Amino acid sequence: MPVWDDLVGQEKVTSQLAAAARDADALVTANTTSTAPPEASKMTHAWLFTGPPGSGRSTAARAFAAALQCVSPDRALGGVPGCGFCDGCHTSLVGTHADVQIIRTDLLSIGVKDTRDLVRRAQLSPANGRWQVIVMEDADRLTEGAGNVILKAVEEPAPRTVWLLCAPSIEDVLPTIRSRCRLLTLRTPPVDAVADILVRRDGIEPAVAAAAARATQGHIGRARRLATDERARSRRAAVLKLPLRVDDIGGCLKAAQELIDTASEDAKQLAEEVDVKETEDLKVALGAEKGGRMPRGTAGVMKDLEDRQKRRRTRTQRDSLDLALIDLTGFYRDVLALQLGSRVAIANTEVHDSLERIARGSSPEATLRRIDAIGACREALDRNVAPLLAVEAMTVSLRAG
């Protein structure tokens, strides 16, 4: 299966990347030592993948990285790099290729220290003679200082080093960086295409896949999680009941607290799954004695791990809360579609009675104000406003309409 098959509904982007991979393969075959491809080439040393959440930015970057490392013999016969079966493609996709570095973070930001190590790696020659590829899946989380460190490497690229940066939009990346990258914009995949890949690749029942794809409006990752995780379906069902629970101030405050508690529980569950093993592995690596006593001089390392785990729990809680707010926005989007008599397909068909009730009891103007209130809550959370205060303000606004 070619590496491009996982790019759902992105035919234009796939075509551009396939052409660039073909030119990149020609450059390697010609054994050029230039630090940049010729002007006429569709290949360049820095790319910026943008698109809404769920569009497949990281998937596109990984597929391109695999195509750049493809060693299939079919290339000599005119085949497009990216067969998906050769050693170069396989190891790139699973994350074990020596010349493909994939950077992602489970924290709130990527700092200077991390990027300095990355830039040093970018100066190395490829281990197997092809391309040194650096995939940064969360380029929007670069701090300003870290971005400036990356800028230097992008401005003066090493021979055969390729930077693949992923971000929701070009505004999420420093102007100086994005001006030196070739931009690829992905779109939200069609619902039918997402359902198809869930069935074809993940073996999910067609009816379940269709319902998950429709509910998430084309977000591939969320659709897969919704189709395979019973807890995710339960949490979403609880969120979709919130609009009916904000009839009075007491209900608003209680609903807000429950939303925060659910997000906190998500973070706690992840911590239980990850933190314990991570801590035990570090203790073993540091030579902990029986009974858990740590060697002298290791307290600082353990403290660094605890701080990292705390930051990760904070991000997990925010991500869970943001996901709930996205589901809530989808609910009111469906309400607005009913109020306006739109032909747009309803995403939340399982709560159609609730949608009808809210639609009859309010106006389109009130629904738009409620959608704006949810957006304002998400912005407040991005500015580090206390989550409970932000959500309480939102639920009160939902009541007011």
C-alpha positions in Angstrom: 0.0 0.0 0.0 1.6 3.3 -1.0 2.4 5.7 1.8 -0.1 8.2 0.4 -3.2 6.0 1.0 -3.6 7.2 4.6 -4.0 10.8 3.3 -7.8 11.0 3.3 -9.4 13.4 0.9 -6.1 15.3 0.1 -5.6 14.6 -3.6 -4.0 18.0 -4.4 -1.5 17.7 -1.5 -0.7 14.1 -2.4 0.0 15.1 -6.0 2.4 17.9 -4.9 4.2 15.7 -2.4 4.6 12.8 -4.9 6.1 15.2 -7.5 8.5 16.6 -4.9 9.5 13.1 -3.8 10.2 12.2 -7.4 12.5 15.3 -7.9 14.1 14.5 -4.5 14.9 11.0 -5.7 16.4 12.4 -8.9 18.6 14.7 -6.9 20.0 11.9 -4.7 20.5 9.6 -7.8 22.5 12.5 -9.4 24.5 12.6 -6.2 24.3 16.4 -6.1 26.1 18.2 -3.2 24.0 21.4 -3.5 22.5 22.7 -0.3 19.2 23.4 -2.1 17.4 21.9 -5.1 17.4 23.8 -8.4 14.8 26.5 -8.9 12.8 24.3 -11.3 12.6 21.4 -8.8 9.4 20.7 -6.9 11.6 19.7 -4.0 12.8 22.2 -1.3 14.5 22.0 2.1 11.6 23.2 4.3 7.9 22.6 4.2 5.0 23.8 6.3 1.9 21.6 6.6 -1.2 23.5 7.8 -4.8 22.5 8.1 -7.6 22.2 10.7 -7.4 19.6 13.4 -8.0 16.1 12.1 -7.0 17.0 8.5 -3.9 14.8 8.6 -1.0 17.2 8.8 1.2 14.8 10.7 0.2 11.9 8.5 1.1 13.9 5.3 4.5 14.8 6.8 5.2 11.2 7.8 4.2 9.9 4.4 6.4 12.5 2.7 9.3 11.5 5.0 8.8 7.9 4.0 8.7 8.7 0.3 12.0 10.6 0.6 13.6 7.5 2.1 12.0 5.0 -0.3 14.5 2.5 -1.8 12.1 0.5 -3.9 13.6 -0.8 -7.1 10.5 0.3 -9.0 11.8 3.8 -8.9 14.3 3.0 -11.6 11.3 1.9 -13.8 9.5 5.2 -13.4 7.6 4.3 -10.2 6.8 7.1 -7.7 8.8 6.9 -4.5 6.7 5.9 -1.5 5.9 2.3 -2.2 5.1 1.6 1.5 6.7 -1.8 1.5 10.5 -1.2 1.3 12.7 -0.9 4.3 13.0 2.9 3.9 9.2 3.4 3.8 8.4 0.9 6.6 11.0 2.2 9.1 10.1 5.8 8.4 6.4 5.2 9.0 6.9 3.2 12.3 9.5 5.8 13.6 12.7 3.7 13.5 14.5 5.1 10.5 17.9 6.4 11.4 17.5 9.5 9.2 13.9 10.5 10.2 13.5 12.4 13.5 9.9 12.8 14.6 9.3 15.6 17.2 6.1 15.8 19.1 5.3 17.0 22.6 2.9 16.1 25.3 3.7 19.4 27.1 2.4 22.9 26.5 5.4 24.1 24.6 8.7 23.2 22.9 11.6 25.0 24.5 15.0 26.2 23.4 16.9 23.3 24.9 15.0 20.8 22.8 15.5 22.7 19.6 19.2 23.2 20.1 19.7 19.4 20.2 17.5 19.2 17.1 19.5 21.7 15.1 22.7 19.9 16.0 21.2 16.7 14.6 20.1 18.6 11.4 23.7 19.4 10.6 24.7 15.7 10.3 24.9 13.8 7.0 22.2 11.1 6.4 23.3 7.8 7.8 22.4 5.8 4.7 23.1 8.4 2.0 19.6 9.8 1.3 17.9 12.6 3.2 18.0 13.7 6.8 14.3 14.4 7.6 13.0 16.2 10.7 9.3 16.1 11.3 8.0 18.6 13.8 4.4 17.7 14.5 3.7 20.5 16.9 5.5 23.5 15.4 2.8 25.8 16.8 4.0 25.0 20.3 7.5 26.4 19.7 8.3 29.2 22.1 9.6 32.4 20.5 13.2 31.5 21.6 12.9 28.0 20.2 11.5 29.3 16.9 14.5 31.6 16.5 16.8 28.6 17.0 15.0 26.7 14.3 15.1 29.8 12.0 18.8 29.7 11.8 18.8 26.1 10.6 16.1 26.7 8.1 17.9 29.8 6.8 21.1 27.9 6.2 20.1 24.4 5.5 22.6 21.6 5.6 22.9 19.5 2.4 20.1 16.9 2.2 18.4 18.0 5.4 14.6 18.5 5.1 12.4 20.2 7.7 8.7 19.2 7.8 6.8 21.5 10.1 3.1 21.0 11.1 0.8 23.6 12.5 -3.0 24.4 12.4 -2.4 27.7 10.4 0.5 29.8 9.1 -0.3 32.4 11.9 0.8 29.8 14.4 4.4 29.9 13.1 6.9 32.8 13.2 6.6 34.9 10.0 10.4 34.5 9.5 10.1 30.7 9.5 7.0 30.4 7.3 8.5 32.7 4.7 11.2 30.2 4.2 9.0 27.2 3.9 6.8 25.8 1.1 3.2 25.9 2.3 0.8 23.0 1.9 -2.7 23.5 3.1 -4.8 20.5 3.9 -8.6 20.5 4.1 -11.1 18.8 6.4 -11.6 15.3 4.9 -15.1 14.3 3.7 -17.1 12.3 6.2 -17.6 9.4 3.8 -13.8 9.2 3.2 -13.1 9.1 6.9 -15.7 6.4 7.4 -14.1 4.4 4.6 -10.6 4.4 6.0 -11.9 3.4 9.5 -13.5 0.4 7.9 -10.6 -0.4 5.6 -7.6 0.2 7.8 -9.0 -0.3 11.4 -11.6 -3.0 10.7 -14.4 -1.0 12.3 -18.0 -2.0 11.5 -19.4 0.3 8.7 -22.3 1.6 10.7 -20.1 2.4 13.7 -17.5 4.1 11.4 -20.1 6.1 9.6 -21.6 7.4 12.9 -18.2 8.3 14.3 -17.1 10.1 11.2 -20.4 12.0 11.1 -20.2 12.9 14.8 -16.7 14.3 14.5 -17.3 16.0 11.1 -14.2 14.5 9.4 -11.7 14.5 12.2 -9.8 11.3 11.6 -8.2 10.8 15.0 -11.3 11.7 17.0 -13.4 9.5 14.8 -11.2 6.5 15.4 -11.2 7.1 19.1 -15.0 7.5 19.2 -15.4 4.3 17.3 -13.1 2.3 19.5 -13.4 3.8 23.0 -16.5 3.3 25.0 -15.4 5.9 27.6 -15.0 8.5 24.8 -18.6 7.8 23.7 -19.9 8.1 27.2 -18.0 11.4 27.8 -19.4 12.9 24.6 -22.9 11.8 25.4 -22.6 13.7 28.8 -21.4 16.8 27.0 -24.3 16.8 24.6 -26.7 16.9 27.6 -25.2 20.1 28.9 -27.4 22.5 26.8 -30.5 21.2 28.6 -29.0 21.6 32.0 -28.4 25.4 32.1 -31.9 26.6 32.8 -30.8 28.3 36.0 -27.6 29.6 37.6 -27.3 26.6 39.9 -27.5 24.3 36.9 -24.9 26.4 35.0 -22.4 26.2 37.9 -23.0 22.5 38.4 -22.6 21.7 34.7 -19.3 23.7 34.6 -17.9 21.9 37.6 -18.8 18.5 36.1 -17.1 19.4 32.8 -13.9 20.4 34.7 -14.1 17.2 36.8 -14.4 15.1 33.7 -11.3 16.7 32.1 -9.4 16.2 35.4 -10.4 12.6 35.5 -9.1 12.1 31.9 -5.7 13.6 32.9 -5.6 11.4 36.0 -6.3 8.3 34.0 -3.5 9.1 31.6 -1.2 9.8 34.5 -1.9 6.4 36.0 -1.2 4.7 32.7 2.0 6.6 31.9 3.5 8.3 34.9 4.0 5.2 37.1 5.9 3.2 34.4 7.9 6.3 33.5 8.9 6.9 37.1 9.8 3.2 37.7 11.9 3.1 34.5 13.8 6.1 35.5 14.5 4.7 39.0 15.8 1.5 37.5 18.0 3.5 35.1 19.4 5.6 38.0 20.2 2.4 40.0 17.5 2.6 42.7 18.1 0.3 45.7 15.6 -2.3 46.9 12.9 -0.6 48.9 12.9 2.4 46.5 15.8 4.3 48.1 17.5 6.5 45.5 21.2 7.0 45.1 22.6 10.3 46.2 22.6 13.1 43.6 19.5 11.9 41.7 16.9 14.1 43.5 17.2 16.7 40.8 16.6 14.3 38.0 13.5 12.9 39.7 12.2 16.5 40.3 12.6 17.3 36.6 10.5 14.2 35.8 7.8 15.2 38.3 7.7 18.7 36.8 7.4 17.3 33.3 4.6 15.0 34.4 2.7 17.9 36.0 2.9 19.9 32.8 1.7 16.9 30.8 -1.3 16.5 33.1 -2.1 20.2 32.6 -2.0 19.9 28.9 -4.0 16.6 29.0 -6.7 18.4 31.0 -6.8 21.3 28.6 -7.0 19.1 25.6 -9.8 17.0 27.1 -11.7 20.2 28.0 -11.2 21.7 24.5 -12.5 18.5 23.0 -15.7 18.8 25.0 -16.1 22.4 23.9 -15.7 21.3 20.3 -18.5 18.8 20.7 -20.6 21.5 22.3 -20.0 23.8 19.4 -21.1 21.0 17.0 -24.3 20.7 19.0 -25.2 24.4 18.5 -24.1 24.2 14.9 -26.7 21.5 14.4 -29.3 23.7 16.2 -28.5 26.6 13.9 -28.9 24.3 10.8 -32.4 23.3 12.0 -33.4 26.9 12.8 -32.3 28.1 9.3 -33.7 25.1 7.5 -30.3 24.3 6.1 -29.6 21.2 4.0 -26.4 20.6 5.9 -26.3 17.1 7.4 -26.9 16.9 11.1 -23.8 15.6 12.9 -25.4 14.7 16.3 -28.3 12.6 15.1 -28.4 10.6 18.3 -29.7 13.7 20.2 -32.1 15.0 17.5 -34.9 15.5 20.0 -32.7 17.8 22.1 -31.6 19.7 19.0 -35.2 20.2 18.1 -36.2 21.4 21.6 -33.3 24.0 21.7 -34.0 25.1 18.1 -37.7 25.7 18.9 -37.0 27.6 22.1 -34.5 30.1 20.8 -33.6 32.2 17.8 -30.7 31.9 15.3 -29.2 35.0 16.8 -29.2 33.5 20.2 -27.6 30.3 18.9 -24.8 32.4 17.3 -24.2 34.1 20.6 -23.9 30.8 22.3 -21.4 29.6 19.7 -19.4 32.8 20.3 -19.5 32.1 24.0 -17.9 28.7 23.5 -15.2 30.3 21.3 -14.5 32.9 23.9 -14.1 30.1 26.5 -11.6 28.4 24.3 -9.6 31.6 23.9 -9.7 32.3 27.6 -8.3 28.8 28.3 -5.5 29.5 25.7 -4.6 32.7 27.8 -4.3 30.5 30.9 -7.5 31.8 32.6 -8.5 29.5 35.4 -10.5 26.7 33.7 -13.4 26.7 36.2 -13.9 30.5 35.9 -13.8 30.3 32.0 -16.3 27.4 31.8 -18.7 29.0 34.4 -18.7 32.2 32.4 -19.5 30.1 29.3 -22.4 28.2 30.8 -24.0 31.4 32.1 -23.7 32.8 28.6 -25.3 29.7 27.2 -28.3 30.2 29.6 -28.6 33.8 28.6 -28.5 33.1 24.9 
